[in-house]
Amino acid sequence: GVMLGLGETREELIELFADVRETGCGILTLGQYLRPSPKHIEVQRFVPPAEFAELKLSAERAGIATVFAGPWVRSSYHAGEVAHGLAV
């Protein structure tokens, strides 16, 4: 899983998608980083939902079979269903 909003560029994400695919990973989650406390790194920007949809398509085009992307998506998003072949 990858948390967005920490200053990453679109180019870095496209490169990341290719790198992830080359590892053989077939599931990717993309979510919004939310600062848990003032002691943690600040959010650089909030990613709009439409951009999450575009990034999902880019990751799928890069060859990643299952991609979940959205502000509230976390690495465990629907993990049980996906692991047991019950795609959501």
ZAGU-259117 format. One record per residue (C-alpha): residue number from 0; residue in one letter; x, y, z. Coordinates in Angstrom, 2 decimals, decimal comma. Last residue first. Example, Ala and Ser with C-alpha at 12.3 -4.5 7.8 and 13.67 -1.06 7.14 Angstrom:
REM residues 2
NODE   k r    east   north      up
NODE   1 S   13,67   -1,06    7,14
NODE   0 A   12,30   -4,50    7,80
//
This chain:
REM residues 88
NODE   k r    east   north      up
NODE  87 V  -15,24   -6,69   -4,24
NODE  86 A  -13,29   -9,76   -5,25
NODE  85 L  -14,11  -12,84   -3,20
NODE  84 G  -10,95  -14,72   -4,07
NODE  83 H  -10,13  -15,53   -0,46
NODE  82 A   -7,25  -13,07   -0,22
NODE  81 V   -9,35  -10,38   -1,92
NODE  80 E  -12,23  -10,76    0,51
NODE  79 G   -9,97  -10,82    3,54
NODE  78 A   -7,93   -7,82    2,41
NODE  77 H  -10,96   -5,61    1,73
NODE  76 Y   -8,73   -2,59    2,46
NODE  75 S   -5,82   -3,86    4,58
NODE  74 S   -3,34   -1,47    2,99
NODE  73 R   -5,66    1,49    3,59
NODE  72 V   -8,27    3,17    1,40
NODE  71 W   -9,97    6,22    2,94
NODE  70 P   -8,94    8,80    0,33
NODE  69 G   -9,37    6,44   -2,61
NODE  68 A   -7,61    3,77   -4,63
NODE  67 F   -7,99   -0,02   -4,69
NODE  66 V   -6,02   -1,75   -7,42
NODE  65 T   -6,17   -5,43   -8,40
NODE  64 A   -4,34   -6,75  -11,47
NODE  63 I   -1,31   -4,45  -11,56
NODE  62 G   -0,24   -4,33  -15,20
NODE  61 A    0,93   -0,75  -15,69
NODE  60 R   -2,47   -0,03  -17,22
NODE  59 E   -4,02   -1,07  -13,89
NODE  58 A   -1,74    1,35  -12,05
NODE  57 S   -2,66    4,15  -14,45
NODE  56 L   -6,36    3,39  -14,08
NODE  55 K   -6,11    3,55  -10,27
NODE  54 L   -4,12    6,79  -10,58
NODE  53 E   -6,93    8,36  -12,59
NODE  52 A   -9,55    7,29  -10,02
NODE  51 F   -7,38    8,65   -7,17
NODE  50 E   -7,11   11,91   -9,12
NODE  49 A  -10,90   12,15   -9,34
NODE  48 P  -11,14   11,67   -5,56
NODE  47 P   -8,96   14,76   -4,92
NODE  46 V   -5,56   14,24   -3,25
NODE  45 F   -5,10   16,32   -0,11
NODE  44 R   -1,76   18,06   -0,05
NODE  43 Q    1,51   18,22    1,87
NODE  42 V    0,11   16,42    4,92
NODE  41 E    2,43   17,14    7,85
NODE  40 I    4,89   14,57    9,17
NODE  39 H    4,07   13,31   12,66
NODE  38 K    4,40   14,96   16,09
NODE  37 P    1,22   16,99   15,51
NODE  36 S   -0,70   13,70   15,53
NODE  35 P   -2,03   11,01   13,17
NODE  34 R   -1,39   13,04    9,99
NODE  33 L   -3,61   11,56    7,31
NODE  32 Y   -1,97   10,07    4,23
NODE  31 Q   -4,58    9,52    1,53
NODE  30 G   -4,83    6,04    0,10
NODE  29 L   -3,51    3,89   -2,76
NODE  28 T   -3,75    0,11   -2,43
NODE  27 L   -1,98   -2,31   -4,76
NODE  26 I   -2,60   -6,01   -5,44
NODE  25 G   -0,80   -8,14   -8,04
NODE  24 C    2,77   -7,95   -6,76
NODE  23 G    5,10   -9,74   -9,16
NODE  22 T    8,06   -7,55   -8,25
NODE  21 E    7,97   -6,07  -11,76
NODE  20 R    4,42   -4,84  -11,15
NODE  19 V    5,53   -2,83   -8,11
NODE  18 D    8,37   -1,25  -10,11
NODE  17 A    6,00   -0,30  -12,94
NODE  16 F    3,53    1,25  -10,48
NODE  15 L    6,39    3,08   -8,73
NODE  14 E    7,50    4,66  -12,01
NODE  13 I    3,95    5,94  -12,56
NODE  12 L    3,91    7,19   -8,96
NODE  11 E    7,21    9,04   -9,33
NODE  10 E    5,94   10,70  -12,51
NODE   9 R    2,74   11,78  -10,72
NODE   8 T    4,89   13,49   -8,11
NODE   7 E    5,14   12,63   -4,41
NODE   6 G    4,90   15,44   -1,86
NODE   5 L    3,44   13,55    1,08
NODE   4 G   -0,17   13,46   -0,08
NODE   3 L   -0,39    9,79   -0,98
NODE   2 M   -0,09    6,69    1,19
NODE   1 V    1,02    3,58   -0,68
NODE   0 G    0,00    0,00    0,00
//
